[in-house]
Amino acid sequence: MADLIDGKKISQDIKDEVRDKVTWLKEKKNIEVSLAVILVGNDPASTVYVNNKKKACEYTGIKSVSYELPEETTEEELLSLIDKLNEDKTINGILVQLPLPKHINEDSVIKRISPDKDVDGFHPESVGRLSIGERGFVSCTPAGVIQLLKRSHVEISGAECIVVGRSNIVGKPMAMLLIRENGTVTVCHSKTKDLREVTKRADILVVAIGKPEFIDASYVKEGAVVIDVGIHRKEDKKLCGDVLFNSVSKVASQITPVPGGVGPMTIAMLMNNCYEAAEMQNGIEAI
Ligand code: NDP
């Protein structure tokens, strides 16, 4: 039976570390870390996500400044708020909760956020920095996966790493991060010819496919480390991932559960990005 990789505990450790760093910045440098959170409309899931981010800010001592805008907000109005926040020296990070209402172009919004304040790591400049190995903001979910692996003492260097999924927010940055950690990386997607053949090679298998319980034990090598990024609500209201847990946990050596695996890491890494934004904007050496 595989050991569980405890994302709840690891994310809590990271939030505690961020809280210490935020306190240090305030006490020693008189700098308050702050995040502007913008929500357009009242999509229930987005409202829950935004509230969870605000709670994490409260816990870590990061000041959150909230902008709850009506559904009919125009793209111009949103862009001009972003311009104002880009200029505001008291704001370190800017987060626009996605998805946006259909009449607003998400790409234009993402590109308008200053790369210095892009704590979600979605701006093309952040993506470029990641690919050339320069310091910048990294998309929170894949950054969280790297922390799960490192803090569970999984050796990435030299490992055969297979990522299933190539989205801009998970699969692609995940692959870049694993390369940065010296993994040998293969990315699979819906056009991959024999998925099972490829995934069976993995020492580390990261699944971000967006299909409930798709990956069973037949896709997994004995002793592999399996990271399940997926999250779905089943008909019986229970949560599940992209991996069939009861099957894969019989062959893997370590595995993330859903819930309690990758999920809690995303917000913890967002908090860390906010701290790093304040650090970089104030020219402070990383502590
Ligand atoms: P997307 O739907 O954007 O991407 C899914 C990827 O999987 C695509 O690249 C697609 O290939 C590939 N894919 C789909 N079907 C197959 C198949 N049969 N075989 C091989 N590859 C396939 O999803 P996201 O990356 O946004 O999210 C993935 C999962 O992670 C979702 O369940 C989502 O809910 C979850 N998630 C969880 C987060 C968290 O905080 N825990 C954060 C973000 C996402 P192609 O490109 O060819 O279409």
Boltz pocket constraint, residues with backbone or C-beta under 6 A from the ligand:
constraints:
  - pocket:
      binder: B
      contacts: [[A, 141], [A, 164], [A, 165], [A, 166], [A, 167], [A, 168], [A, 169], [A, 170], [A, 171], [A, 188], [A, 189], [A, 190], [A, 191], [A, 192], [A, 195], [A, 207], [A, 208], [A, 209], [A, 210], [A, 211], [A, 228], [A, 229], [A, 230], [A, 231], [A, 232], [A, 242], [A, 262], [A, 263], [A, 264], [A, 266]]
      max_distance: 6.0
